[in-house]
Amino acid sequence: QVHLVEFGGGKVQAGGSRRLSCVTSELSLSTFAKGWIRQVPGKDREFVAAINWNGEGTYYSDSVKGRFTVSRDNGKDTVYLQMNSLKPEDTAVYYCVADSIYPFRNSHLDYWGQGIQVTVSL
C-alpha cells in the first residue's frame, strides 16, 4: 500500500513562508505527476499546484501563482511546496497527491496523503 506523508505544516504569520514536503513510502511514485490540493472545512477542495514526473512541467491555481513553487526530488521520492507571502486565506489542510496522468484530472487522483494543517494568522 502506497503512503504519501506530508511534513512542514503549522502556524505562520501573514507575509511569512513555509515549505511543505511529501514523502512516498512503500512504493515509488517517481514516474507519477505529483501536486497539492487544499481544503477549508465546509468548502470544496481547491487545486493548488502540480508538477509532472520529471519536474519540467508545472502549473498553479491563480490564487497562488507567483507566491508558491512546487518542486520534486525523484531520488528521494519527495515533492515540495514552497509557500511565500502567505495570506490568511491560505489557511487550509494541504493534501499531497499523485496521479499517473498530467495535467491532473478533475474527477480523480490516484493517491492522497492524510493532509496537514497550515494556519496563517494576521
N, C-alpha and C positions, 0 to 999 in steps of 0.2 A: 504494500500500500504506500502510495506516494504521500509525503507530507511536505507542505510549504509552511515554514515557520518564520514569522516576522519578528524583527527586533528594532528597537530605537524609538518607540513611541514614548509619550509622556507629555508634560506640560511645558509650554514655551510662551514667552511674551510676544505680542504682536510686533512684527518687524524682524523677529528673530529667525533662526534657521534650525533645521532638524534634518537628519538623514535616517531614513528607514532602510533596513536590509531585510532580505528574504532568502533563506537558505532552503535548498531542496534536500530531502533525505529519502532514503530507501531506493530511489530510482532516479537516474539522471534525467533532467529535463533540459539539457543544454541545447537540444535541437528545437525546442519549443519557443514560440513567442511568449514573452512574459510582460507583466504590467501591474497596474494598480487600479483598484476600484475603491471608492469610499462611500460611506453611508452615514447619514444622520438619522437617529431614531425618529420614526414617523414619516420619513421621506424616502423617495426612491433611491436606489443605488445610482451612483454617478461615476462614469468613466473618468479616470484621471490621466493616465499615460500608458503607453505601450511601446515595446521595443522588439524588433524581430530577432531571429535566433542568433545572428552574428553581430548584432549591435549596430548595423549600418542603417537601419531604418527606425525612426521614432515618430510618434505623434502624440499630441496632447489635447486635452479639453481647452476651450477658450479661457476658462476660468483660472487655469494655472499656467498657461503658456507664457514663457518669459520669466517665470518665477521658479518652476520645478524642472528638474532634469532627471530623466530615467537613464540608467546605465546598467551594464551587466559584466560579470566576470565568469565566463564559462568554465574556466579552470577550477573555480570554487563553487560553481553551480549556484551563483548568487546574483540577485537583481537588487538594485538600489533605487531609492527615490530621494534625491536631494531637494529639500524644500527650503526656499529662501523667501524673504519678505512675507512671512506668514501673516495671515489675517484671521480675525476671529471666525469668519465664515469658512475657514479651512478646517475647523474643528469637526472631527468625524472619526469613525472607525475605518481604518485603512486596511484593505484586503489585498494581499499578493495573489496574483492569478497567473495561470499558464494555459496556453492553448496551442493546438497543432496548426491552427490557421491564423494568418496575419494578413491584413488587419483583423482585429477581433470581430467575431460575430456579435450581434446584439442579443441573440437568443440563447447563447450557450457558451460557457467557458469550461474547459476540461477539468482544471484543478484550481482549488481555492485554499488559501491559508485560513487560519482561525480568526484573523483580524487583530488589529492593535489600535488602541485609542491614541489619538493626537488631540490635545486641547490647547487652543491658542487664546490667551487672555489679553485684555487691554492693559 
